[in-house]
Structure formats: C-alpha cells, structure tokens
Amino acid sequence: MKPFPVLFVCLGNICRSPLAEGIFRHITTENGRAHDYPTDSAGTGGWHIGYPPDTRSVQVAREHGIDLSDLRARRVEASDFDRFELILAMDHANLRHLQGMAPRETAATIALFGAYALGGDIEVPDPYYGGIAGFRDVYNMLFSGCSSIVAKLEAERASWSGNTSSVR
C-alpha cells in the first residue's frame, strides 16, 4: 500500500510539532507501520531553523522512551503540500497560516490537530513560556491524539483495501 505521509506543524518547530512527530513515529514503529506513515514536523516561523527541540520536549519524550535527538527545526516549505497527505496544525493561528500558504490545487488535507485527532475545536497549547508540567500536559494530549490518528488511518486504509466495511 502507498505510504501516507503526515506533517505536524506549530510555530517554531521546537516544542509541540517535534513532540508530535516523535510520538507518532514511536506509535507507528511499535505497530510495525512506520514505513506506511512517514512523518515529519515543521514550523510556520523560521526563528529556530536547524536547532534541536526544546530541552523540555526532549526530556518529556525521553520519560516515555522516545528519542527526539535527531530532529532539527525547519520551516514549512511549498513542497510540503505535495509531499504530505495530512498536515496538522497545533492551533488556529498556524492553521490559518498553512491555509494561506497552500497552493489552490493541493491534495493534502490541512486540519487542526485537535479537530482531526481529538474530535473537537481544540488547540494544543504552546508550552514554551511555562514549566515542565505544561510540556507533560501537551505530551498527554499529543499521545492521545496521535493514537487516535493512527487508529483512524488504519481503519481508513483497511476499508480502501477492501479488508473491512467503512461505516461513517
């Protein structure tokens, strides 16, 4: 089956989106499906290009057996709208920015992470100006959402291949 690439987007690509990328990659690897769901993260802003994730994101991920040490911040590029099937923004401001950047003819689904993954108009709060507790709260929100995304994608892909009926 054709890979279904997923991109997670926040403002600077050092807190929320790399944490989401790491969690999503961890879940798909644990399920033996990482090759089906290549993932990446990016920011709508370019302040941190080339830098590793915030040390608090790294710490919280490490507490859960996830290594973010190979990740480096990058900015969303025009080619991302061709490369990724699903692009998820952590908040409304980044969603609007992505929608403004997207070419008219993009096939990518661009959505709010909370709406797609958590079933509501929910923003993932930016923990940057707070302490480690905020990063832990964001981790829990992202883990729940990423687990939901994987389950949703697996169900959709199974229905595409005729392995199950699709009830919506």
FILUMPA-883571 format. One record per residue: residue number from 0; residue in three letters; y, z, x of N, C-alpha, C in turn. Coordinates in steps of 0.05 Angstrom, whole numbers. Atoms other than C-alpha are relative to their C-alpha. Layout:
BEGIN
<pt num="NUM" residuo="ALA" n_north="Y" n_up="Z" n_east="X" ca_north="Y" ca_up="Z" ca_east="X" c_north="Y" c_up="Z" c_east="X"/>
...
//
This chain:
BEGIN
<pt num="0" residuo="MET" n_north="-24" n_up="0" n_east="17" ca_north="0" ca_up="0" ca_east="0" c_north="25" c_up="0" c_east="18"/>
<pt num="1" residuo="LYS" n_north="-26" n_up="2" n_east="-15" ca_north="71" ca_up="-16" ca_east="24" c_north="13" c_up="27" c_east="3"/>
<pt num="2" residuo="PRO" n_north="-14" n_up="-26" n_east="-4" ca_north="109" ca_up="43" ca_east="55" c_north="24" c_up="2" c_east="-19"/>
<pt num="3" residuo="PHE" n_north="-22" n_up="-5" n_east="18" ca_north="162" ca_up="75" ca_east="11" c_north="19" c_up="19" c_east="16"/>
<pt num="4" residuo="PRO" n_north="-18" n_up="-17" n_east="-17" ca_north="218" ca_up="100" ca_east="59" c_north="20" c_up="15" c_east="-16"/>
<pt num="5" residuo="VAL" n_north="-18" n_up="-18" n_east="13" ca_north="261" ca_up="158" ca_east="38" c_north="22" c_up="10" c_east="20"/>
<pt num="6" residuo="LEU" n_north="-22" n_up="-10" n_east="-17" ca_north="330" ca_up="177" ca_east="66" c_north="14" c_up="23" c_east="-14"/>
<pt num="7" residuo="PHE" n_north="-14" n_up="-23" n_east="11" ca_north="363" ca_up="245" ca_east="56" c_north="28" c_up="0" c_east="13"/>
<pt num="8" residuo="VAL" n_north="-27" n_up="3" n_east="-10" ca_north="439" ca_up="247" ca_east="62" c_north="17" c_up="25" c_east="-8"/>
<pt num="9" residuo="CYS" n_north="-20" n_up="-21" n_east="4" ca_north="490" ca_up="303" ca_east="70" c_north="26" c_up="-8" c_east="14"/>
<pt num="10" residuo="LEU" n_north="-25" n_up="7" n_east="-11" ca_north="559" ca_up="306" ca_east="100" c_north="-2" c_up="-6" c_east="30"/>
<pt num="11" residuo="GLY" n_north="0" n_up="3" n_east="-29" ca_north="548" ca_up="316" ca_east="175" c_north="-27" c_up="-5" c_east="12"/>
<pt num="12" residuo="ASN" n_north="28" n_up="5" n_east="-9" ca_north="472" ca_up="308" ca_east="181" c_north="-8" c_up="21" c_east="21"/>
<pt num="13" residuo="ILE" n_north="9" n_up="-21" n_east="-18" ca_north="464" ca_up="375" ca_east="216" c_north="-12" c_up="24" c_east="-14"/>
<pt num="14" residuo="CYS" n_north="11" n_up="-23" n_east="14" ca_north="445" ca_up="424" ca_east="161" c_north="-21" c_up="-8" c_east="-21"/>
<pt num="15" residuo="ARG" n_north="18" n_up="5" n_east="22" ca_north="416" ca_up="401" ca_east="95" c_north="-18" c_up="-24" c_east="3"/>
<pt num="16" residuo="SER" n_north="17" n_up="24" n_east="-1" ca_north="392" ca_up="330" ca_east="106" c_north="-21" c_up="1" c_east="22"/>
<pt num="17" residuo="PRO" n_north="22" n_up="-1" n_east="-19" ca_north="355" ca_up="342" ca_east="172" c_north="-22" c_up="21" c_east="-9"/>
<pt num="18" residuo="LEU" n_north="20" n_up="-19" n_east="10" ca_north="322" ca_up="403" ca_east="140" c_north="-17" c_up="-13" c_east="-22"/>
<pt num="19" residuo="ALA" n_north="15" n_up="14" n_east="21" ca_north="302" ca_up="360" ca_east="80" c_north="-19" c_up="-20" c_east="13"/>
<pt num="20" residuo="GLU" n_north="18" n_up="19" n_east="-14" ca_north="275" ca_up="307" ca_east="128" c_north="-24" c_up="14" c_east="12"/>
<pt num="21" residuo="GLY" n_north="22" n_up="-15" n_east="-12" ca_north="234" ca_up="358" ca_east="166" c_north="-20" c_up="10" c_east="-20"/>
<pt num="22" residuo="ILE" n_north="18" n_up="-10" n_east="21" ca_north="206" ca_up="389" ca_east="103" c_north="-16" c_up="-22" c_east="-12"/>
<pt num="23" residuo="PHE" n_north="14" n_up="23" n_east="12" ca_north="189" ca_up="322" ca_east="72" c_north="-21" c_up="-11" c_east="19"/>
<pt num="24" residuo="ARG" n_north="19" n_up="10" n_east="-20" ca_north="156" ca_up="298" ca_east="136" c_north="-23" c_up="19" c_east="3"/>
<pt num="25" residuo="HIS" n_north="21" n_up="-20" n_east="-3" ca_north="117" ca_up="363" ca_east="141" c_north="-19" c_up="-2" c_east="-24"/>
<pt num="26" residuo="ILE" n_north="17" n_up="1" n_east="24" ca_north="92" ca_up="358" ca_east="69" c_north="-17" c_up="-26" c_east="0"/>
<pt num="27" residuo="THR" n_north="15" n_up="25" n_east="1" ca_north="72" ca_up="285" ca_east="75" c_north="-21" c_up="-1" c_east="23"/>
<pt num="28" residuo="THR" n_north="20" n_up="-1" n_east="-22" ca_north="38" ca_up="297" ca_east="142" c_north="-23" c_up="18" c_east="-8"/>
<pt num="29" residuo="GLU" n_north="22" n_up="-18" n_east="9" ca_north="-1" ca_up="356" ca_east="113" c_north="-18" c_up="-14" c_east="-20"/>
<pt num="30" residuo="ASN" n_north="15" n_up="14" n_east="20" ca_north="-23" ca_up="310" ca_east="57" c_north="-13" c_up="-26" c_east="10"/>
<pt num="31" residuo="GLY" n_north="11" n_up="24" n_east="-12" ca_north="-43" ca_up="255" ca_east="105" c_north="14" c_up="-25" c_east="-10"/>
<pt num="32" residuo="ARG" n_north="-14" n_up="22" n_east="12" ca_north="10" ca_up="210" ca_east="75" c_north="27" c_up="-7" c_east="14"/>
<pt num="33" residuo="ALA" n_north="-25" n_up="5" n_east="-14" ca_north="66" ca_up="208" ca_east="127" c_north="5" c_up="-30" c_east="4"/>
<pt num="34" residuo="HIS" n_north="-3" n_up="29" n_east="-4" ca_north="53" ca_up="134" ca_east="140" c_north="9" c_up="-14" c_east="-25"/>
<pt num="35" residuo="ASP" n_north="-8" n_up="12" n_east="25" ca_north="65" ca_up="120" ca_east="66" c_north="29" c_up="5" c_east="-7"/>
<pt num="36" residuo="TYR" n_north="-27" n_up="-8" n_east="6" ca_north="132" ca_up="155" ca_east="64" c_north="16" c_up="6" c_east="25"/>
<pt num="37" residuo="PRO" n_north="-17" n_up="-4" n_east="-23" ca_north="172" ca_up="144" ca_east="127" c_north="26" c_up="13" c_east="-9"/>
<pt num="38" residuo="THR" n_north="-24" n_up="-14" n_east="8" ca_north="233" ca_up="189" ca_east="125" c_north="20" c_up="2" c_east="22"/>
<pt num="39" residuo="ASP" n_north="-22" n_up="-3" n_east="-20" ca_north="300" ca_up="197" ca_east="159" c_north="22" c_up="16" c_east="-15"/>
<pt num="40" residuo="SER" n_north="-24" n_up="-13" n_east="12" ca_north="366" ca_up="232" ca_east="147" c_north="25" c_up="-11" c_east="14"/>
<pt num="41" residuo="ALA" n_north="-25" n_up="10" n_east="-10" ca_north="438" ca_up="214" ca_east="157" c_north="23" c_up="15" c_east="-14"/>
<pt num="42" residuo="GLY" n_north="-24" n_up="-12" n_east="12" ca_north="509" ca_up="238" ca_east="142" c_north="19" c_up="-22" c_east="-8"/>
<pt num="43" residuo="THR" n_north="-21" n_up="18" n_east="8" ca_north="566" ca_up="205" ca_east="107" c_north="24" c_up="1" c_east="19"/>
<pt num="44" residuo="GLY" n_north="-21" n_up="-4" n_east="-20" ca_north="612" ca_up="232" ca_east="161" c_north="-12" c_up="-4" c_east="28"/>
<pt num="45" residuo="GLY" n_north="10" n_up="6" n_east="-27" ca_north="607" ca_up="217" ca_east="235" c_north="7" c_up="21" c_east="21"/>
<pt num="46" residuo="TRP" n_north="-10" n_up="-20" n_east="-19" ca_north="631" ca_up="282" ca_east="268" c_north="-22" c_up="9" c_east="19"/>
<pt num="47" residuo="HIS" n_north="21" n_up="-12" n_east="-16" ca_north="563" ca_up="303" ca_east="295" c_north="-20" c_up="-20" c_east="11"/>
<pt num="48" residuo="ILE" n_north="18" n_up="20" n_east="-9" ca_north="532" ca_up="237" ca_east="315" c_north="-12" c_up="7" c_east="27"/>
<pt num="49" residuo="GLY" n_north="14" n_up="-5" n_east="-25" ca_north="479" ca_up="248" ca_east="369" c_north="-7" c_up="29" c_east="5"/>
<pt num="50" residuo="TYR" n_north="5" n_up="-29" n_east="-4" ca_north="477" ca_up="324" ca_east="361" c_north="-25" c_up="8" c_east="-15"/>
<pt num="51" residuo="PRO" n_north="23" n_up="-10" n_east="15" ca_north="415" ca_up="363" ca_east="341" c_north="9" c_up="15" c_east="-25"/>
<pt num="52" residuo="PRO" n_north="-7" n_up="-15" n_east="24" ca_north="412" ca_up="400" ca_east="275" c_north="12" c_up="27" c_east="7"/>
<pt num="53" residuo="ASP" n_north="-11" n_up="-27" n_east="-3" ca_north="450" ca_up="466" ca_east="267" c_north="-23" c_up="19" c_east="8"/>
<pt num="54" residuo="THR" n_north="21" n_up="-19" n_east="-10" ca_north="412" ca_up="522" ca_east="302" c_north="-12" c_up="16" c_east="-23"/>
<pt num="55" residuo="ARG" n_north="11" n_up="-15" n_east="22" ca_north="404" ca_up="558" ca_east="236" c_north="-20" c_up="-16" c_east="-16"/>
<pt num="56" residuo="SER" n_north="20" n_up="18" n_east="13" ca_north="369" ca_up="498" ca_east="204" c_north="-25" c_up="0" c_east="17"/>
<pt num="57" residuo="VAL" n_north="23" n_up="0" n_east="-19" ca_north="324" ca_up="495" ca_east="266" c_north="-15" c_up="26" c_east="-3"/>
<pt num="58" residuo="GLN" n_north="14" n_up="-26" n_east="2" ca_north="309" ca_up="569" ca_east="260" c_north="-15" c_up="3" c_east="-25"/>
<pt num="59" residuo="VAL" n_north="13" n_up="-2" n_east="26" ca_north="293" ca_up="568" ca_east="186" c_north="-24" c_up="-19" c_east="-1"/>
<pt num="60" residuo="ALA" n_north="23" n_up="18" n_east="0" ca_north="249" ca_up="507" ca_east="195" c_north="-23" c_up="11" c_east="17"/>
<pt num="61" residuo="ARG" n_north="20" n_up="-11" n_east="-18" ca_north="213" ca_up="539" ca_east="253" c_north="-15" c_up="24" c_east="-13"/>
<pt num="62" residuo="GLU" n_north="12" n_up="-22" n_east="14" ca_north="200" ca_up="601" ca_east="210" c_north="-22" c_up="-10" c_east="-19"/>
<pt num="63" residuo="HIS" n_north="20" n_up="12" n_east="18" ca_north="159" ca_up="554" ca_east="166" c_north="-18" c_up="-21" c_east="14"/>
<pt num="64" residuo="GLY" n_north="18" n_up="18" n_east="-16" ca_north="123" ca_up="516" ca_east="222" c_north="10" c_up="-28" c_east="2"/>
<pt num="65" residuo="ILE" n_north="-11" n_up="27" n_east="-1" ca_north="169" ca_up="456" ca_east="221" c_north="19" c_up="-2" c_east="24"/>
<pt num="66" residuo="ASP" n_north="-15" n_up="5" n_east="-24" ca_north="199" ca_up="428" ca_east="285" c_north="21" c_up="-22" c_east="-5"/>
<pt num="67" residuo="LEU" n_north="-22" n_up="19" n_east="3" ca_north="267" ca_up="394" ca_east="280" c_north="12" c_up="-9" c_east="26"/>
<pt num="68" residuo="SER" n_north="-12" n_up="4" n_east="-27" ca_north="279" ca_up="389" ca_east="355" c_north="4" c_up="-29" c_east="7"/>
<pt num="69" residuo="ASP" n_north="-3" n_up="29" n_east="-7" ca_north="271" ca_up="313" ca_east="358" c_north="22" c_up="-14" c_east="-17"/>
<pt num="70" residuo="LEU" n_north="-20" n_up="13" n_east="18" ca_north="324" ca_up="300" ca_east="304" c_north="27" c_up="0" c_east="13"/>
<pt num="71" residuo="ARG" n_north="-28" n_up="3" n_east="-9" ca_north="394" ca_up="276" ca_east="321" c_north="17" c_up="-11" c_east="-23"/>
<pt num="72" residuo="ALA" n_north="-17" n_up="9" n_east="22" ca_north="452" ca_up="267" ca_east="273" c_north="8" c_up="-29" c_east="4"/>
<pt num="73" residuo="ARG" n_north="-10" n_up="28" n_east="1" ca_north="472" ca_up="197" ca_east="253" c_north="15" c_up="-4" c_east="-26"/>
<pt num="74" residuo="ARG" n_north="-16" n_up="6" n_east="24" ca_north="517" ca_up="166" ca_east="202" c_north="-15" c_up="-22" c_east="-16"/>
<pt num="75" residuo="VAL" n_north="11" n_up="20" n_east="17" ca_north="494" ca_up="125" ca_east="143" c_north="11" c_up="-28" c_east="9"/>
<pt num="76" residuo="GLU" n_north="-7" n_up="27" n_east="-8" ca_north="494" ca_up="51" ca_east="161" c_north="-6" c_up="-20" c_east="-23"/>
<pt num="77" residuo="ALA" n_north="4" n_up="20" n_east="21" ca_north="498" ca_up="-11" ca_east="117" c_north="-30" c_up="-8" c_east="-2"/>
<pt num="78" residuo="SER" n_north="28" n_up="8" n_east="0" ca_north="427" ca_up="-29" ca_east="137" c_north="-19" c_up="20" c_east="-14"/>
<pt num="79" residuo="ASP" n_north="16" n_up="-20" n_east="14" ca_north="401" ca_up="36" ca_east="107" c_north="-6" c_up="-7" c_east="-29"/>
<pt num="80" residuo="PHE" n_north="3" n_up="8" n_east="28" ca_north="410" ca_up="6" ca_east="38" c_north="-22" c_up="-21" c_east="-4"/>
<pt num="81" residuo="ASP" n_north="22" n_up="19" n_east="0" ca_north="359" ca_up="-47" ca_east="56" c_north="-26" c_up="13" c_east="10"/>
<pt num="82" residuo="ARG" n_north="23" n_up="-13" n_east="-13" ca_north="312" ca_up="-2" ca_east="97" c_north="-14" c_up="21" c_east="-17"/>
<pt num="83" residuo="PHE" n_north="11" n_up="-22" n_east="16" ca_north="302" ca_up="54" ca_east="46" c_north="-2" c_up="-7" c_east="-29"/>
<pt num="84" residuo="GLU" n_north="5" n_up="4" n_east="29" ca_north="273" ca_up="52" ca_east="-24" c_north="15" c_up="22" c_east="-16"/>
<pt num="85" residuo="LEU" n_north="-11" n_up="-23" n_east="14" ca_north="301" ca_up="121" ca_east="-43" c_north="20" c_up="13" c_east="19"/>
<pt num="86" residuo="ILE" n_north="-21" n_up="-13" n_east="-16" ca_north="367" ca_up="151" ca_east="-17" c_north="10" c_up="23" c_east="-17"/>
<pt num="87" residuo="LEU" n_north="-6" n_up="-24" n_east="15" ca_north="380" ca_up="222" ca_east="-39" c_north="23" c_up="15" c_east="13"/>
<pt num="88" residuo="ALA" n_north="-23" n_up="-15" n_east="-9" ca_north="448" ca_up="256" ca_east="-32" c_north="-2" c_up="29" c_east="-8"/>
<pt num="89" residuo="MET" n_north="2" n_up="-29" n_east="5" ca_north="453" ca_up="331" ca_east="-28" c_north="20" c_up="11" c_east="-20"/>
<pt num="90" residuo="ASP" n_north="-20" n_up="-9" n_east="18" ca_north="516" ca_up="336" ca_east="-70" c_north="15" c_up="-24" c_east="-12"/>
<pt num="91" residuo="HIS" n_north="-14" n_up="21" n_east="14" ca_north="561" ca_up="296" ca_east="-116" c_north="20" c_up="-16" c_east="18"/>
<pt num="92" residuo="ALA" n_north="-20" n_up="14" n_east="-18" ca_north="614" ca_up="280" ca_east="-62" c_north="-15" c_up="-20" c_east="17"/>
<pt num="93" residuo="ASN" n_north="15" n_up="19" n_east="-17" ca_north="561" ca_up="249" ca_east="-17" c_north="-13" c_up="-22" c_east="-17"/>
<pt num="94" residuo="LEU" n_north="11" n_up="20" n_east="18" ca_north="530" ca_up="213" ca_east="-76" c_north="21" c_up="-21" c_east="-6"/>
<pt num="95" residuo="ARG" n_north="-21" n_up="19" n_east="6" ca_north="597" ca_up="181" ca_east="-94" c_north="6" c_up="-17" c_east="25"/>
<pt num="96" residuo="HIS" n_north="-5" n_up="15" n_east="-25" ca_north="607" ca_up="162" ca_east="-20" c_north="-21" c_up="-21" c_east="3"/>
<pt num="97" residuo="LEU" n_north="23" n_up="19" n_east="-3" ca_north="538" ca_up="129" ca_east="-18" c_north="3" c_up="-23" c_east="-20"/>
<pt num="98" residuo="GLN" n_north="-3" n_up="21" n_east="20" ca_north="551" ca_up="92" ca_east="-83" c_north="22" c_up="-19" c_east="7"/>
<pt num="99" residuo="GLY" n_north="-22" n_up="17" n_east="-9" ca_north="616" ca_up="66" ca_east="-55" c_north="-7" c_up="-17" c_east="24"/>
<pt num="100" residuo="MET" n_north="8" n_up="15" n_east="-23" ca_north="583" ca_up="43" ca_east="9" c_north="-21" c_up="-21" c_east="-6"/>
<pt num="101" residuo="ALA" n_north="23" n_up="17" n_east="6" ca_north="523" ca_up="10" ca_east="-24" c_north="9" c_up="-28" c_east="-7"/>
<pt num="102" residuo="PRO" n_north="-6" n_up="28" n_east="8" ca_north="523" ca_up="-66" ca_east="-29" c_north="-9" c_up="-3" c_east="-30"/>
<pt num="103" residuo="ARG" n_north="5" n_up="4" n_east="29" ca_north="522" ca_up="-91" ca_east="-101" c_north="-29" c_up="-6" c_east="-6"/>
<pt num="104" residuo="GLU" n_north="27" n_up="10" n_east="5" ca_north="453" ca_up="-121" ca_east="-94" c_north="-22" c_up="18" c_east="13"/>
<pt num="105" residuo="THR" n_north="21" n_up="-16" n_east="-12" ca_north="416" ca_up="-62" ca_east="-63" c_north="-23" c_up="6" c_east="-19"/>
<pt num="106" residuo="ALA" n_north="23" n_up="-7" n_east="16" ca_north="346" ca_up="-49" ca_east="-86" c_north="-6" c_up="30" c_east="2"/>
<pt num="107" residuo="ALA" n_north="5" n_up="-28" n_east="-4" ca_north="349" ca_up="23" ca_east="-62" c_north="9" c_up="16" c_east="-25"/>
<pt num="108" residuo="THR" n_north="-8" n_up="-19" n_east="21" ca_north="351" ca_up="79" ca_east="-114" c_north="17" c_up="21" c_east="14"/>
<pt num="109" residuo="ILE" n_north="-18" n_up="-19" n_east="-11" ca_north="410" ca_up="123" ca_east="-98" c_north="4" c_up="22" c_east="-21"/>
<pt num="110" residuo="ALA" n_north="-1" n_up="-21" n_east="20" ca_north="409" ca_up="191" ca_east="-132" c_north="8" c_up="27" c_east="13"/>
<pt num="111" residuo="LEU" n_north="-5" n_up="-27" n_east="-8" ca_north="429" ca_up="263" ca_east="-128" c_north="-27" c_up="14" c_east="4"/>
<pt num="112" residuo="PHE" n_north="25" n_up="-13" n_east="-6" ca_north="373" ca_up="303" ca_east="-95" c_north="-9" c_up="18" c_east="-23"/>
<pt num="113" residuo="GLY" n_north="7" n_up="-19" n_east="21" ca_north="375" ca_up="357" ca_east="-149" c_north="-8" c_up="-14" c_east="-26"/>
<pt num="114" residuo="ALA" n_north="7" n_up="15" n_east="24" ca_north="373" ca_up="306" ca_east="-206" c_north="-28" c_up="-13" c_east="3"/>
<pt num="115" residuo="TYR" n_north="25" n_up="14" n_east="-4" ca_north="315" ca_up="268" ca_east="-176" c_north="-23" c_up="19" c_east="5"/>
<pt num="116" residuo="ALA" n_north="21" n_up="-18" n_east="-9" ca_north="276" ca_up="326" ca_east="-147" c_north="-3" c_up="25" c_east="-16"/>
<pt num="117" residuo="LEU" n_north="1" n_up="-26" n_east="13" ca_north="294" ca_up="387" ca_east="-187" c_north="5" c_up="-2" c_east="-30"/>
<pt num="118" residuo="GLY" n_north="-2" n_up="5" n_east="28" ca_north="306" ca_up="356" ca_east="-255" c_north="26" c_up="10" c_east="-13"/>
<pt num="119" residuo="GLY" n_north="-26" n_up="-8" n_east="12" ca_north="379" ca_up="375" ca_east="-265" c_north="23" c_up="-9" c_east="18"/>
<pt num="120" residuo="ASP" n_north="-24" n_up="8" n_east="-14" ca_north="450" ca_up="362" ca_east="-244" c_north="7" c_up="23" c_east="21"/>
<pt num="121" residuo="ILE" n_north="-1" n_up="-23" n_east="-19" ca_north="440" ca_up="410" ca_east="-185" c_north="8" c_up="-10" c_east="28"/>
<pt num="122" residuo="GLU" n_north="-7" n_up="6" n_east="-27" ca_north="475" ca_up="406" ca_east="-118" c_north="-14" c_up="19" c_east="19"/>
<pt num="123" residuo="VAL" n_north="11" n_up="-18" n_east="-22" ca_north="443" ca_up="432" ca_east="-54" c_north="25" c_up="9" c_east="15"/>
<pt num="124" residuo="PRO" n_north="-24" n_up="-10" n_east="-12" ca_north="498" ca_up="478" ca_east="-28" c_north="0" c_up="-4" c_east="31"/>
<pt num="125" residuo="ASP" n_north="-3" n_up="3" n_east="-29" ca_north="525" ca_up="467" ca_east="43" c_north="0" c_up="28" c_east="12"/>
<pt num="126" residuo="PRO" n_north="1" n_up="-27" n_east="-11" ca_north="505" ca_up="530" ca_east="82" c_north="16" c_up="4" c_east="25"/>
<pt num="127" residuo="TYR" n_north="-13" n_up="0" n_east="-26" ca_north="547" ca_up="513" ca_east="143" c_north="18" c_up="23" c_east="5"/>
<pt num="128" residuo="TYR" n_north="-20" n_up="-21" n_east="-5" ca_north="601" ca_up="565" ca_east="134" c_north="-11" c_up="28" c_east="-6"/>
<pt num="129" residuo="GLY" n_north="12" n_up="-26" n_east="7" ca_north="553" ca_up="622" ca_east="115" c_north="-19" c_up="8" c_east="22"/>
<pt num="130" residuo="GLY" n_north="20" n_up="-11" n_east="-18" ca_north="498" ca_up="661" ca_east="148" c_north="-27" c_up="-12" c_east="-4"/>
<pt num="131" residuo="ILE" n_north="27" n_up="9" n_east="1" ca_north="424" ca_up="651" ca_east="157" c_north="-13" c_up="2" c_east="-28"/>
<pt num="132" residuo="ALA" n_north="11" n_up="-3" n_east="27" ca_north="409" ca_up="675" ca_east="86" c_north="5" c_up="-25" c_east="-16"/>
<pt num="133" residuo="GLY" n_north="-6" n_up="25" n_east="14" ca_north="444" ca_up="613" ca_east="59" c_north="-18" c_up="-23" c_east="8"/>
<pt num="134" residuo="PHE" n_north="19" n_up="21" n_east="-10" ca_north="400" ca_up="568" ca_east="102" c_north="-28" c_up="5" c_east="-11"/>
<pt num="135" residuo="ARG" n_north="27" n_up="-6" n_east="12" ca_north="338" ca_up="604" ca_east="76" c_north="0" c_up="-8" c_east="-29"/>
<pt num="136" residuo="ASP" n_north="-1" n_up="8" n_east="28" ca_north="361" ca_up="593" ca_east="5" c_north="-2" c_up="-30" c_east="-3"/>
<pt num="137" residuo="VAL" n_north="1" n_up="29" n_east="1" ca_north="373" ca_up="519" ca_east="19" c_north="-28" c_up="-10" c_east="7"/>
<pt num="138" residuo="TYR" n_north="28" n_up="8" n_east="-7" ca_north="304" ca_up="514" ca_east="53" c_north="-17" c_up="2" c_east="-25"/>
<pt num="139" residuo="ASN" n_north="17" n_up="-4" n_east="24" ca_north="271" ca_up="542" ca_east="-11" c_north="6" c_up="-22" c_east="-21"/>
<pt num="140" residuo="MET" n_north="-8" n_up="21" n_east="19" ca_north="310" ca_up="493" ca_east="-55" c_north="-11" c_up="-27" c_east="9"/>
<pt num="141" residuo="LEU" n_north="10" n_up="26" n_east="-11" ca_north="293" ca_up="434" ca_east="-9" c_north="-30" c_up="-2" c_east="-1"/>
<pt num="142" residuo="PHE" n_north="29" n_up="0" n_east="1" ca_north="220" ca_up="454" ca_east="-4" c_north="-10" c_up="-6" c_east="-28"/>
<pt num="143" residuo="SER" n_north="8" n_up="5" n_east="28" ca_north="213" ca_up="457" ca_east="-79" c_north="5" c_up="-29" c_east="-8"/>
<pt num="144" residuo="GLY" n_north="-7" n_up="27" n_east="7" ca_north="249" ca_up="391" ca_east="-87" c_north="-17" c_up="-21" c_east="14"/>
<pt num="145" residuo="CYS" n_north="16" n_up="19" n_east="-16" ca_north="211" ca_up="355" ca_east="-31" c_north="-29" c_up="0" c_east="-11"/>
<pt num="146" residuo="SER" n_north="27" n_up="-1" n_east="11" ca_north="145" ca_up="379" ca_east="-60" c_north="-1" c_up="-16" c_east="-26"/>
<pt num="147" residuo="SER" n_north="-2" n_up="15" n_east="26" ca_north="167" ca_up="351" ca_east="-128" c_north="1" c_up="-30" c_east="5"/>
<pt num="148" residuo="ILE" n_north="-3" n_up="28" n_east="-6" ca_north="187" ca_up="285" ca_east="-97" c_north="-27" c_up="-12" c_east="8"/>
<pt num="149" residuo="VAL" n_north="26" n_up="10" n_east="-9" ca_north="120" ca_up="276" ca_east="-62" c_north="-19" c_up="-3" c_east="-24"/>
<pt num="150" residuo="ALA" n_north="17" n_up="1" n_east="24" ca_north="83" ca_up="292" ca_east="-127" c_north="8" c_up="-24" c_east="-18"/>
<pt num="151" residuo="LYS" n_north="-10" n_up="22" n_east="17" ca_north="127" ca_up="243" ca_east="-166" c_north="-7" c_up="-27" c_east="12"/>
<pt num="152" residuo="LEU" n_north="6" n_up="26" n_east="-13" ca_north="119" ca_up="187" ca_east="-115" c_north="-30" c_up="-6" c_east="0"/>
<pt num="153" residuo="GLU" n_north="29" n_up="4" n_east="0" ca_north="44" ca_up="197" ca_east="-110" c_north="-9" c_up="-8" c_east="-28"/>
<pt num="154" residuo="ALA" n_north="7" n_up="7" n_east="27" ca_north="38" ca_up="194" ca_east="-186" c_north="8" c_up="-29" c_east="-7"/>
<pt num="155" residuo="GLU" n_north="-10" n_up="27" n_east="5" ca_north="81" ca_up="131" ca_east="-190" c_north="-17" c_up="-21" c_east="15"/>
<pt num="156" residuo="ARG" n_north="16" n_up="19" n_east="-17" ca_north="43" ca_up="97" ca_east="-133" c_north="-28" c_up="-3" c_east="-11"/>
<pt num="157" residuo="ALA" n_north="27" n_up="2" n_east="12" ca_north="-24" ca_up="114" ca_east="-166" c_north="1" c_up="-18" c_east="-25"/>
<pt num="158" residuo="SER" n_north="-2" n_up="16" n_east="24" ca_north="0" ca_up="82" ca_east="-231" c_north="4" c_up="-29" c_east="7"/>
<pt num="159" residuo="TRP" n_north="-4" n_up="27" n_east="-9" ca_north="24" ca_up="20" ca_east="-193" c_north="-26" c_up="-13" c_east="8"/>
<pt num="160" residuo="SER" n_north="25" n_up="11" n_east="-10" ca_north="-44" ca_up="11" ca_east="-162" c_north="-22" c_up="0" c_east="-21"/>
<pt num="161" residuo="GLY" n_north="20" n_up="0" n_east="22" ca_north="-79" ca_up="20" ca_east="-229" c_north="-19" c_up="23" c_east="1"/>
<pt num="162" residuo="ASN" n_north="18" n_up="-23" n_east="-2" ca_north="-111" ca_up="86" ca_east="-210" c_north="3" c_up="20" c_east="-22"/>
<pt num="163" residuo="THR" n_north="-4" n_up="-18" n_east="22" ca_north="-83" ca_up="123" ca_east="-269" c_north="19" c_up="-12" c_east="-20"/>
<pt num="164" residuo="SER" n_north="-19" n_up="10" n_east="19" ca_north="-43" ca_up="112" ca_east="-331" c_north="27" c_up="13" c_east="5"/>
<pt num="165" residuo="SER" n_north="-27" n_up="-10" n_east="-4" ca_north="32" ca_up="122" ca_east="-329" c_north="12" c_up="9" c_east="-26"/>
<pt num="166" residuo="VAL" n_north="-11" n_up="-11" n_east="25" ca_north="59" ca_up="168" ca_east="-383" c_north="28" c_up="11" c_east="8"/>
<pt num="167" residuo="ARG" n_north="-27" n_up="-9" n_east="-7" ca_north="134" ca_up="178" ca_east="-382" c_north="12" c_up="13" c_east="-24"/>
//
